[in-house]
Amino acid sequence: MSTITESVEVHVPVSTVYNQRTQLESFPEFMEGVQEIRQLDDTHTHWRTSIGGVTREFGATITEQHPEERVAWTSDSGPRHAGVITFHRIDDGVTRVTSQMDIDPEGFAENVADKAGLIARRVKGDLQRFKEFIERRGQETGGWRGDVQRPGR
């Protein structure tokens, strides 16, 4: 299992950044290899990715979500991974977005990519493209402000 942590400062308000990160359908516009994400209900999603010519589909569950603070998830099938995106208001127009992911690569190619740092570079690149996407737009494409409590809380 590898842990990857990356951050980026986005020059838009925290509410705008958070709202956009809840719009999973827009992820293919800034996440390399993500072809489609469907939100099935408040906590369940279905992903289709294509990385290095390998197409995978898997489910993931949003395990915790608090507006303008954090969104956490874990995979239900396919490659094992879990993570959390946190949102930190720096000032009225600047937000720090931090992504922390635990990934358990499957197969030879994914293990080589992980060891070579390619997965960490992809996460960093995805955050940078998200920054450019939302700063260029200046406003979110939508938003979901629901609150999901971690089980046992």
N, C-alpha and C positions, 0 to 999 in steps of 0.2 A: 504494500500500500504506500503510495506517495502522497505527500501533502504539498499543495501549491498555493501560495498566497501572493496576490498582486493587487495593487491599488492604482487609482487614477483620480486626479482632480478634474471635475467637470464644472464648467463655468455657466451653470444654470442653477436655480433654486432646488433645494432638496425635494420639495413636493413634485416638481417636474421630473426630476431624475427617477424618483421612486415610482411615480405613475407609469413612466415609460418602461421600467424594468418589469412591471406587471403585465405588459402587453406581449405575451409570449409569441404571438403570431408574427411580430416584427423581428424576432431574433435572427431569421435567415438573412436579414438585410445587413447585419454586422457581425454575425458569428460564423466563422469559417467552418465549412463542413456540415452545418445544420441546414437541412432541406425543408423541414416542416415541423412545427410544434402545434399540437391541438390541445386545448384545455378542455378536459372531459367534464369536470365539475370544479368546485372550489379548491380541491386539493389534489386532483389527479390529472396528469398530463401524458400525452403520447408523443414521442420524439422519433423523427426519421433523420438519420445522419448518413453522410458519405465521406469517408476519410480514407485517402490512399486507395481509392477504387473499391473499398469495402463498404457496402450499405448495411446499416443496422437500424432496427426499430426496437424501442424499449419504452417502458413506462416509468414514471417517476411520481413521487408523492411529495407535495409541499407539506412539510412537517411543522413549520412555524412561520408566521408572517405577521409583522406588526408595521403598520403604515409609517413610512419615513424612517424606519429603524433597520429592519432586517427581513430577509426571506431565506428560509432554509429548506433543503430538499434531500431526498435520498432516492436512489434508483430502486425500482421494484423488479426489474428484469434486465437482461442484457449485461453490459459491462457494469461492474459494481463501482458506484461513486456516490458521494454525498458532499454537500457543501452549504455555504451560507454566503449571502451577499449582504454587506452592511452599508448603511448610508450615514455619513457624518456631515452635519451642517458646519461649514467653515465660517461662512457669513451669508448674508441674504442672497448672494448670487453665486456662491461656490460650494460644491458638495464633494466630499471624498467618498469614492465608491471602492470598497475592498471586497475582493472575491477570495474565499478560502475553500479549496476543494480537496477532498480525499479521493484518490483514484486508484483502483486496482486494475491495471492494464490486463487485457485478455490477449493471449496469443503472442507469437514471436515478434511480429512487426510492432505491436503496441508497446511491448516491453522495451524493444530497442529505441522506439521514439521517446519513451519516458526517460530511459537512461541517458539519452543524448540531449535531453532538455527540450525536445520539440513540443511536448504537451504544455510545458510551462510557457514557452514562447507563444503558443496558440492562445492560451488564456490571456496573456498580456496583450496580444494583438487584438483579441476580441474586445477587451476593455477599452483599448485605444479607439477601435472602430465605433464602439458604443458612444464614447465621448464625442467623436466627430459627428456621429449621427444626430445626437440630441442637441449639441451646440449649433449645428447647422440649421436644424428645425426651429430651435428656440422654444418649442412647446411639445408636449407629449401627444401621441396619437390616440390616447385614451388612458384609462386608469381603473384599477380595481383596488378599493381601499378596505377590503375585508380583513378581518383579524383571525388568524389561525393559531390556536394555542398548542404548544407541544404536549403530547400525551403525558398525563400524570401531573399536569400543572393545574 
